[in-house]
Amino acid sequence: MFIGEDFTDWINTMNIGGTWVSLDKLTQIDWILKIEYRDKYLAEEYQNMDNSDISTYVEKFLSNKAAVLDKLYATTIAEYNPIENYNMTEEGTDSGESSASASNSNSSTSYNDSTPNLTDSSESSSGAESSSSHSLTRSGNIGITTTQQMLMQEREVAAFDFLHYVAELIIENFTQSLYDPNSEVLTYDSYFI
């Protein structure tokens, strides 16, 4: 039983858990299975089962991997700058207060007068408050990794295809490759558990 022939529009009918799941993504996985893996046979233990039973196994398999697939999918939609590996913001507020007061009194008396005659008196006080805010942002490359190295790593990230990864999980766990005497290429059983 070829998986590509017998399970067309198969994955998108399943009730699979996970934040990565959408009808569009499941339809694309179905298409990948139909086109790219059409020559894969179901593994021996599944060949005598009904399609609905096989679907249940695949559905449970993918639902059990939901946490891992969710985290993996999140890395494909994360927003970042591929050539910036350093980003820091420092913010602060400086404030101060000062005050001072002074008083001055001058008095003078007349020559034959015993009562002082106040001629001058003054008082003064002053105060000051100040406040300033500052913000410092640093970003860029810290210099350990060159821009070229970071761009090469970005190309590896861009080449990762999440939907193919999910399709390959299904293929590796539920199918086998068989020797085809009409083919020039010898294929072996493939299981990935």
C-alpha positions as CSV (number, residue, x, y, z in Angstrom):
1,M,0.0,0.0,0.0
2,F,1.6,3.2,-1.2
3,I,1.2,6.1,1.3
4,G,1.0,8.7,-1.4
5,E,-1.8,6.9,-3.3
6,D,-4.0,5.7,-0.5
7,F,-3.7,8.5,2.0
8,T,-4.4,11.6,-0.1
9,D,-6.0,14.4,1.8
10,W,-5.3,12.4,4.9
11,I,-3.5,14.5,7.5
12,N,-5.9,17.5,7.2
13,T,-8.8,15.3,8.4
14,M,-7.0,14.5,11.7
15,N,-7.6,16.2,15.0
16,I,-4.0,17.0,15.9
17,G,-3.1,19.2,18.9
18,G,-0.6,22.0,18.9
19,T,-0.3,25.7,18.2
20,W,1.5,24.9,14.9
21,V,-1.6,23.2,13.5
22,S,-3.7,24.9,10.8
23,L,-5.7,23.5,8.0
24,D,-3.3,25.1,5.5
25,K,-0.3,23.5,7.1
26,L,-1.9,20.1,7.3
27,T,-3.0,20.4,3.6
28,Q,0.6,21.2,2.7
29,I,1.9,18.1,4.6
30,D,-0.7,16.0,2.7
31,W,0.7,17.4,-0.5
32,I,4.3,16.7,0.5
33,L,3.3,13.1,1.4
34,K,1.4,12.6,-1.9
35,I,4.1,14.1,-4.2
36,E,7.5,13.5,-2.5
37,Y,6.8,10.2,-0.7
38,R,4.4,8.5,-3.1
39,D,6.7,5.5,-3.4
40,K,6.7,4.7,0.3
41,Y,4.9,1.6,1.6
42,L,3.3,1.4,5.0
43,A,5.4,-0.5,7.4
44,E,4.5,-4.2,7.9
45,E,2.7,-3.7,11.2
46,Y,0.3,-1.2,9.6
47,Q,-0.4,-3.0,6.3
48,N,-3.3,-5.1,7.5
49,M,-5.0,-2.3,9.4
50,D,-7.9,-0.2,8.3
51,N,-7.0,3.3,7.1
52,S,-9.0,4.8,10.0
53,D,-6.9,2.8,12.5
54,I,-3.7,4.0,10.8
55,S,-5.0,7.5,10.9
56,T,-5.6,7.1,14.7
57,Y,-2.0,6.0,15.2
58,V,-0.6,8.9,13.2
59,E,-2.9,11.4,14.9
60,K,-1.8,10.2,18.4
61,F,1.8,10.1,17.3
62,L,1.7,13.8,16.1
63,S,-0.4,14.9,19.2
64,N,2.2,13.3,21.5
65,K,4.9,15.3,19.8
66,A,2.8,18.5,20.0
67,A,5.0,20.2,22.6
68,V,8.2,19.6,20.6
69,L,6.6,20.5,17.3
70,D,5.2,23.7,18.9
71,K,8.6,24.8,20.1
72,L,10.2,23.9,16.8
73,Y,7.6,25.8,14.9
74,A,8.0,28.9,17.2
75,T,11.6,29.1,16.1
76,T,10.5,29.4,12.5
77,I,8.4,32.5,13.2
78,A,10.6,34.2,15.8
79,E,11.5,37.8,14.9
80,Y,15.2,38.7,15.1
81,N,18.0,40.4,13.3
82,P,20.2,37.7,11.8
83,I,23.4,39.7,11.9
84,E,22.9,41.3,15.4
85,N,23.9,39.2,18.4
86,Y,24.1,41.9,21.0
87,N,21.2,44.2,22.1
88,M,21.2,46.0,25.5
89,T,19.2,48.9,26.8
90,E,20.1,50.7,30.0
91,E,17.7,53.3,31.5
92,G,17.9,55.3,34.6
93,T,16.9,58.5,36.4
94,D,19.3,60.6,38.5
95,S,17.8,63.1,41.0
96,G,19.2,65.3,43.6
97,E,18.0,68.0,46.1
98,S,19.9,70.6,48.0
99,S,18.9,73.4,50.3
100,A,20.6,76.1,52.3
101,S,19.5,78.9,54.6
102,A,21.3,81.8,56.1
103,S,20.4,84.7,58.4
104,N,22.3,87.9,59.0
105,S,21.6,90.5,61.6
106,N,23.4,93.8,62.0
107,S,22.8,96.2,64.8
108,S,24.4,99.4,65.8
109,T,23.9,101.7,68.7
110,S,24.3,105.5,69.1
111,Y,27.0,106.9,71.3
112,N,25.0,107.8,74.4
113,D,22.2,105.4,73.9
114,S,21.9,102.1,75.9
115,T,19.2,100.6,73.7
116,P,20.5,99.2,70.5
117,N,19.1,100.8,67.5
118,L,18.5,98.1,64.8
119,T,19.6,99.4,61.5
120,D,19.9,96.3,59.3
121,S,18.5,92.8,59.4
122,S,18.3,90.2,56.6
123,E,17.5,86.5,56.2
124,S,17.8,84.4,53.1
125,S,17.2,80.8,52.1
126,S,17.6,78.9,48.9
127,G,17.0,75.4,47.6
128,A,17.4,73.5,44.4
129,E,16.1,70.3,43.0
130,S,17.3,68.6,39.8
131,S,16.3,65.5,38.0
132,S,17.6,63.9,34.7
133,S,16.8,60.8,32.9
134,H,19.0,58.9,30.5
135,S,18.7,55.9,28.2
136,L,21.6,54.1,26.5
137,T,21.0,51.5,23.8
138,R,23.8,49.3,22.4
139,S,23.3,46.8,19.6
140,G,25.2,45.1,16.9
141,N,27.8,42.4,16.7
142,I,29.9,41.7,19.7
143,G,32.8,40.7,17.5
144,I,33.1,37.0,18.4
145,T,31.2,35.9,15.3
146,T,31.8,37.6,12.0
147,T,28.9,38.8,9.9
148,Q,29.7,36.3,7.2
149,Q,29.5,33.4,9.8
150,M,26.1,34.8,11.0
151,L,24.8,35.0,7.4
152,M,25.9,31.4,6.8
153,Q,24.0,30.3,9.9
154,E,21.0,32.3,8.7
155,R,21.0,30.4,5.4
156,E,20.9,27.1,7.4
157,V,17.9,28.4,9.3
158,A,16.2,29.6,6.2
159,A,16.7,26.1,4.6
160,F,14.9,24.4,7.4
161,D,11.4,23.4,6.2
162,F,9.1,22.7,9.2
163,L,6.4,21.1,7.1
164,H,8.8,18.7,5.5
165,Y,10.1,17.9,8.9
166,V,6.7,16.8,10.1
167,A,6.1,14.8,6.9
168,E,9.4,13.1,7.4
169,L,8.5,12.2,11.0
170,I,5.4,10.4,9.6
171,I,7.3,8.7,6.8
172,E,10.1,7.6,9.1
173,N,7.8,6.1,11.7
174,F,5.0,4.6,9.6
175,T,6.6,3.5,6.3
176,Q,9.3,1.4,4.9
177,S,11.2,1.4,1.6
178,L,11.1,-1.9,-0.3
179,Y,13.4,-3.2,-3.0
180,D,12.0,-2.6,-6.4
181,P,13.4,-5.0,-9.0
182,N,12.5,-2.5,-11.7
183,S,14.6,0.2,-10.1
184,E,18.3,0.6,-10.5
185,V,18.5,1.9,-6.9
186,L,18.4,-0.5,-4.0
187,T,16.5,1.0,-1.0
188,Y,16.5,-0.4,2.5
189,D,13.9,-0.4,5.3
190,S,13.9,3.0,6.9
191,Y,12.7,3.5,10.5
192,F,13.4,6.4,12.7
193,I,12.1,6.0,16.3
